[in-house]
Amino acid sequence: MLDREVAAGFLLARTGAAGAAEEQAAGELAAELGGLPLALEQAAAYMESTGRGMRTRSASALVWPIGPSRRRSDQCGRAARRRWRVIS
């Protein structure tokens, strides 16, 4: 895990964002993502590919653009159970 300042610096450098508001948003986003390097990279890549800034969406929407859903996780669980039945 990266500390908040390092993680925010990474987001700013990776996205090319500048300014006091962006620095604050980067710090908040870094904290929300828990300083996890892969989550930070994924959020930065998403912002870069969509042209969205750090202040436009929540971290969960940046990391999981489709939004986590119970239905999807239930489907994954069923698929995993089917795989285990085949292997067993």
C-alpha positions as CSV (number, residue, x, y, z in Angstrom):
1,M,0.0,0.0,0.0
2,L,1.1,3.5,-0.8
3,D,0.6,6.3,1.7
4,R,-1.9,9.0,0.7
5,E,0.6,11.6,-0.6
6,V,2.5,9.1,-2.7
7,A,-0.7,7.6,-4.1
8,A,-2.1,11.1,-4.9
9,G,1.2,12.0,-6.6
10,F,1.0,8.9,-8.7
11,L,-2.6,9.7,-9.8
12,L,-1.6,13.3,-10.7
13,A,1.5,12.3,-12.6
14,R,-0.3,9.4,-14.4
15,T,-3.3,11.5,-15.5
16,G,-1.5,14.8,-16.1
17,A,-3.9,16.6,-13.8
18,A,-2.8,19.9,-12.1
19,G,-4.3,22.4,-9.8
20,A,-5.4,22.6,-6.2
21,A,-8.8,21.1,-6.8
22,E,-7.3,18.2,-8.6
23,E,-4.7,17.7,-5.9
24,Q,-7.5,17.5,-3.3
25,A,-9.5,15.1,-5.4
26,A,-6.4,12.9,-6.0
27,G,-5.9,12.7,-2.3
28,E,-9.5,11.7,-1.7
29,L,-9.5,9.2,-4.5
30,A,-6.2,7.7,-3.2
31,A,-7.6,7.3,0.3
32,E,-10.9,5.8,-1.1
33,L,-8.8,3.3,-3.0
34,G,-6.8,2.4,0.0
35,G,-3.5,3.3,-1.6
36,L,-3.6,0.0,-3.5
37,P,-1.2,0.3,-6.5
38,L,-3.3,-1.8,-8.9
39,A,-6.5,0.1,-8.1
40,L,-4.7,3.4,-8.5
41,E,-3.4,2.3,-11.9
42,Q,-6.8,1.0,-13.0
43,A,-8.5,4.3,-12.0
44,A,-5.8,6.3,-13.8
45,A,-6.1,4.2,-16.9
46,Y,-9.9,4.5,-16.9
47,M,-9.7,8.3,-16.5
48,E,-7.2,8.5,-19.3
49,S,-9.2,6.4,-21.7
50,T,-12.5,8.1,-21.0
51,G,-11.2,11.7,-20.6
52,R,-12.9,11.9,-17.2
53,G,-11.3,13.7,-14.3
54,M,-10.9,12.6,-10.7
55,R,-13.7,14.8,-9.5
56,T,-16.4,13.4,-11.9
57,R,-17.0,10.0,-10.4
58,S,-16.5,8.1,-7.2
59,A,-13.6,5.7,-6.9
60,S,-15.8,2.6,-7.1
61,A,-17.2,3.8,-10.4
62,L,-13.6,4.4,-11.7
63,V,-12.4,1.0,-10.7
64,W,-15.6,-0.8,-11.5
65,P,-17.2,1.3,-14.3
66,I,-20.2,-1.0,-14.6
67,G,-20.7,-0.9,-10.9
68,P,-20.6,-3.8,-8.6
69,S,-23.8,-5.7,-8.6
70,R,-25.2,-8.6,-6.5
71,R,-26.6,-10.3,-9.6
72,R,-23.2,-10.4,-11.3
73,S,-21.5,-11.8,-8.2
74,D,-24.2,-14.4,-7.8
75,Q,-23.6,-15.5,-11.4
76,C,-19.9,-15.8,-10.7
77,G,-20.5,-17.9,-7.6
78,R,-22.8,-20.3,-9.5
79,A,-20.2,-20.6,-12.3
80,A,-17.5,-21.4,-9.7
81,R,-19.7,-24.0,-8.0
82,R,-20.3,-25.7,-11.4
83,R,-16.6,-25.8,-12.1
84,W,-16.0,-27.4,-8.7
85,R,-18.7,-30.0,-9.3
86,V,-17.0,-31.0,-12.6
87,I,-13.6,-31.2,-11.1
88,S,-14.7,-33.2,-8.0
